[in-house]
Amino acid sequence: MRVEVRDLWKVYRSALRGRVEALRGVNLVVEEGELFVVLGPSGCGKSTLLNLIAGLDTPTLGEIHIGGKLVASPDRSLPPKERNVAMVFQNYALYPHMTAFDNIAFPLKVAGLKKEEINKKVREVAETLQIEHLLKAKPSELSGGERQRVAIARAIVRNPDLILLDEPLSNLDAQLRIRMKAEIRKIQRDLGITAIYVTHDQTEAMSIADRMAVMNEGKVVQVGDPMEVYRRPANTFVATFVGTPPMNLYRRRVVKGSVELFGNRIEVDTTEEYVYIGFRPEEAEVTEGNTLEVVWVERLGDEAVVHLRCGEEKALVKIHGAGGPEVGTKVGLLIKKHHIFEE
């Protein structure tokens, strides 16, 4: 189901903070069958956006269309049950007194389906998620990953047109997050369902998204496929927020059409007096020289991140193999690719 968000604003009034603009003119299109990730730091408005799409809140300005149908505006807002949208919450939101079977079956019972049909649908979705053996257990008897599967099963059991996932993996340990990412991606593809997935974890976003939107301070600052966002960040916020380790970024004065960065003279096409110039850790190479000091070599198996310092400025360079410079030595830096951001 295609989702279109048009010039969406959400403004709150707070006794402590006064006027709070949670969303500021958000425009998005999520195509049918797409797994679309909304990425941003805490407080950027991504969960507010999800709640508005779900029908849990009403926009101050703007419109939301699902499948070509207007579902939300300041004057018109369909209730959640009429949008055929399912939501998976960060804390799973399972009923503690119910078994896994009853949790999954709950939306079907509310919809008035017959017992035989409910039993069939619950068994089918449990088989898809490989939790048939857990149907008699209560949430307190399940692990975090098992509770997450039950929550997903409850969301998809009624065949929604759209599934919304609000930080669904943040309560899981690192190894389980990796496994659940793959499972969510597979389930979404197998079902062919449109999904909007909210997260603050850029590694999670990069690995799971068909396309992604990066948000900051209530605005969408860039939309694209993960590698497009990574390789061509729209501004300095995206450049430093997306990527592990983050992009190295410096403010430099333009002199005769070029800037100097750690011994590299880089030509820039700009009329600005100052620019931000950046490079990703894998876009540079440690060389012989005495420009920077090695302060730490972070070993990561078959690669390492070299931490460098030049005065008050620092740089990160990613290298492959078990070698690398010794801590305390002086080195040079060859920047093989750079990014320019005008002020």
C-alpha positions in Angstrom: 0.0 0.0 0.0 1.5 3.4 -1.0 1.8 6.0 1.7 2.1 9.7 1.0 2.8 12.4 3.6 2.2 16.0 2.4 3.6 19.0 4.3 2.9 17.5 7.7 3.2 19.6 10.8 2.7 18.6 14.4 2.9 21.4 17.0 2.4 20.8 20.8 2.1 23.3 23.6 4.2 22.6 26.7 4.1 24.3 30.0 7.9 24.1 30.3 8.9 24.6 26.7 6.1 26.5 25.2 5.5 25.9 21.5 7.1 22.6 20.4 7.3 21.9 16.6 7.7 18.1 16.6 7.2 17.9 12.8 7.9 20.7 10.4 6.7 20.3 6.9 7.5 16.6 6.4 7.0 15.3 2.8 7.5 11.6 2.1 6.3 8.9 -0.4 6.6 5.3 0.6 6.0 3.0 -2.3 3.9 -0.2 -2.2 5.8 -3.2 -0.9 8.8 -1.1 0.3 10.6 -1.4 3.6 11.1 2.3 4.3 13.3 3.3 7.3 12.9 6.6 9.1 16.3 7.3 10.8 17.2 10.0 13.2 18.4 10.9 16.8 16.1 10.8 19.8 13.6 13.7 19.7 13.8 14.3 16.0 10.1 13.5 15.4 10.3 10.0 13.9 8.0 8.4 16.4 5.5 11.3 16.2 5.4 10.7 12.4 4.7 7.0 13.0 1.9 7.8 15.5 0.2 10.2 13.0 0.3 7.6 10.2 -1.1 5.0 12.6 -3.9 7.3 13.7 -2.8 7.6 17.3 -2.6 11.4 16.9 -3.9 14.2 14.6 -1.7 16.5 12.5 -1.7 20.2 13.1 -1.2 20.8 9.4 -0.8 18.7 6.3 -2.2 15.4 5.0 -1.5 11.6 5.1 -2.8 9.4 2.3 -2.7 5.6 2.4 -3.5 3.7 -0.8 -4.6 7.0 -2.4 -7.1 7.6 0.4 -7.0 10.7 2.7 -6.7 9.3 6.2 -5.5 12.2 8.2 -5.6 16.0 8.1 -6.5 18.7 10.7 -10.2 18.4 9.7 -10.4 14.7 9.0 -8.8 11.7 10.7 -9.9 8.1 10.3 -9.6 6.0 13.5 -6.8 3.4 13.5 -9.2 0.5 13.0 -10.4 2.0 9.7 -6.8 2.4 8.3 -5.9 -1.3 8.3 -2.5 -0.4 9.7 -0.7 -2.6 12.2 2.0 -1.4 14.6 4.8 -3.1 16.5 6.0 -1.1 19.5 9.4 -0.9 21.1 8.2 -2.5 24.4 6.2 -5.2 22.5 2.9 -4.2 24.3 1.9 -7.8 24.9 -0.9 -8.5 27.4 0.9 -10.2 30.3 -2.1 -12.3 31.5 -2.6 -13.8 28.0 -0.8 -16.6 26.3 1.1 -16.0 23.1 -1.8 -17.6 21.2 -4.3 -15.2 22.8 -2.1 -12.2 22.2 -1.8 -13.0 18.5 -5.6 -13.8 18.3 -6.7 -10.6 20.1 -7.2 -8.4 17.0 -9.1 -11.2 15.2 -11.4 -11.6 18.2 -12.0 -7.9 18.2 -12.8 -8.1 14.5 -15.5 -10.7 15.3 -14.0 -13.7 13.4 -15.2 -17.2 14.2 -13.1 -19.4 16.5 -12.2 -21.9 13.7 -10.9 -19.1 11.5 -9.0 -17.5 14.3 -7.3 -20.7 15.2 -6.3 -21.3 11.5 -4.9 -17.8 11.1 -2.9 -17.9 14.4 -1.4 -21.3 13.5 -0.4 -20.0 10.0 1.3 -16.9 11.2 3.0 -18.8 14.1 4.4 -21.3 11.6 5.7 -18.4 9.4 7.5 -17.0 12.5 8.5 -20.4 13.8 6.8 -19.8 17.2 4.3 -22.7 17.1 5.9 -24.2 20.2 5.4 -21.0 22.2 1.7 -20.5 21.7 0.8 -21.7 25.2 3.4 -19.6 27.0 2.8 -16.2 28.6 5.1 -13.2 27.9 6.9 -13.6 31.2 8.0 -17.1 30.0 9.4 -15.8 26.7 12.8 -14.3 25.9 13.1 -10.8 24.3 13.4 -12.2 20.8 10.4 -14.6 21.3 8.3 -11.7 22.6 9.2 -9.7 19.6 8.1 -12.5 17.3 4.8 -12.7 19.1 4.3 -8.9 18.7 5.1 -9.2 15.0 2.7 -12.1 14.6 -0.1 -10.1 16.3 0.6 -7.3 13.9 0.5 -9.3 10.6 -2.2 -11.9 11.6 -5.0 -9.7 10.3 -3.3 -9.0 6.9 -2.8 -5.2 7.3 -2.1 -3.0 4.3 0.7 -1.3 6.2 2.9 -2.3 9.1 4.7 0.3 11.3 7.6 -0.7 13.5 8.8 1.7 16.2 12.3 0.9 17.3 11.4 -2.8 17.4 14.9 -4.1 18.2 16.2 -1.6 20.7 15.5 -3.9 23.7 17.4 -6.8 22.3 21.0 -7.7 22.7 23.5 -7.2 19.9 23.5 -10.8 18.6 19.7 -11.1 18.7 19.3 -7.8 16.9 21.3 -9.1 14.0 19.2 -12.2 13.7 15.9 -10.3 14.1 16.9 -7.8 11.4 17.2 -10.6 8.9 13.9 -12.2 10.0 12.0 -8.9 9.8 13.5 -8.3 6.3 12.5 -11.8 5.2 9.0 -11.7 6.6 8.3 -8.3 4.9 9.6 -9.5 1.6 7.7 -12.8 1.8 4.4 -11.0 2.6 5.0 -8.2 0.1 3.7 -5.8 2.7 4.6 -2.1 2.9 6.5 -1.4 6.1 7.7 1.8 7.8 10.5 1.1 10.3 11.7 3.8 12.8 15.1 3.6 14.4 17.9 5.7 15.7 20.5 3.1 14.8 22.1 4.0 11.5 23.7 0.6 11.1 20.3 -1.0 11.5 18.8 1.4 8.9 21.6 0.8 6.4 21.3 -2.9 6.5 17.5 -3.3 6.3 16.1 -0.4 4.2 15.0 -0.4 0.6 15.0 3.4 1.0 15.4 5.6 4.0 14.6 9.1 5.3 17.0 10.9 7.6 15.3 13.2 10.1 16.6 16.0 12.3 14.8 18.6 14.4 11.4 17.7 13.0 12.4 17.8 9.3 13.4 15.3 6.7 16.8 16.3 5.6 17.5 13.5 3.0 15.7 10.6 1.3 17.4 7.9 -0.8 18.6 4.3 -0.8 21.1 3.5 1.9 24.2 3.7 -0.3 23.1 6.9 -1.9 22.7 8.5 1.5 26.0 7.2 2.6 28.0 8.2 -0.5 26.3 11.5 -1.1 25.1 13.0 2.2 23.0 16.1 1.7 24.5 18.1 4.6 27.0 17.9 7.5 24.4 16.3 9.8 23.8 13.4 7.5 27.5 13.1 6.8 28.3 12.6 10.5 25.2 10.7 11.6 25.3 8.0 8.9 28.4 5.8 8.9 30.4 3.8 11.4 32.9 5.3 12.2 31.4 8.7 11.3 32.8 11.0 8.6 35.7 13.2 9.5 34.6 16.8 9.1 36.5 20.1 9.2 35.8 23.8 8.6 38.4 25.3 6.3 39.0 28.7 4.6 39.0 28.7 0.8 42.2 30.3 -0.5 42.5 30.8 -4.3 39.9 28.0 -5.0 41.4 25.4 -2.7 41.7 24.3 0.9 44.4 22.6 2.9 43.7 19.6 5.0 46.5 17.7 6.8 49.0 18.3 3.9 46.4 17.7 1.2 45.7 20.6 -1.2 42.1 20.1 -2.4 40.4 22.2 -5.1 36.8 23.4 -4.4 34.3 25.0 -6.7 32.6 27.5 -4.4 32.2 31.2 -3.9 32.0 30.8 -0.1 34.9 32.0 2.1 34.6 28.9 4.3 33.5 25.4 3.6 33.2 22.1 5.5 35.3 19.4 4.0 35.0 15.8 5.0 36.2 12.3 4.2 35.1 8.9 5.5 37.6 6.8 7.4 37.9 4.3 4.4 38.4 7.2 2.0 41.9 8.1 3.3 45.2 6.3 3.7 47.9 6.5 6.3 51.3 7.3 4.7 54.8 8.1 5.7 55.1 11.6 7.1 55.0 13.6 10.3 51.7 15.5 10.0 49.6 13.5 12.6 50.3 11.5 15.7 48.8 8.0 16.1 47.0 8.0 19.5 45.1 4.6 19.3 44.7 1.7 16.9 41.3 0.1 17.4 41.5 -3.5 16.3 38.3 -5.0 14.8 39.4 -8.4 13.5 40.6 -8.2 9.9 40.4 -4.4 9.9 41.3 -1.6 12.3 40.5 2.1 12.9 43.5 4.3 13.4 42.9 7.3 15.6 45.0 10.3 14.6 45.6 13.7 16.1 47.0 17.0 14.8 46.9 19.7 17.4 43.3 20.0 18.5 41.9 18.2 15.5 41.4 14.4 15.2 40.9 12.0 12.3 39.9 8.4 11.9 41.2 6.1 9.1 40.1 2.6 8.5 42.7 0.1 7.4 42.5 -3.6 6.4 44.7 -6.4 7.8 46.5 -7.0 11.0 49.2 -4.4 10.5 49.1 -0.7 10.9 51.2 2.1 12.5 52.4 2.0 16.1 50.8 4.2 18.8 52.9 7.3 19.3 54.4 7.4 15.8 54.0 10.3 13.4 52.4 9.7 10.0 51.0 11.4 6.9 47.6 11.2 5.5 46.5 10.8 1.9 42.8 11.8 1.3 41.6 9.8 -1.7 38.1 11.1 -1.8 36.5 14.1 -0.2 33.1 15.8 0.4 32.4 19.5 0.4 29.5 21.1 2.3 29.0 24.9 1.9 28.1 26.9 5.0 
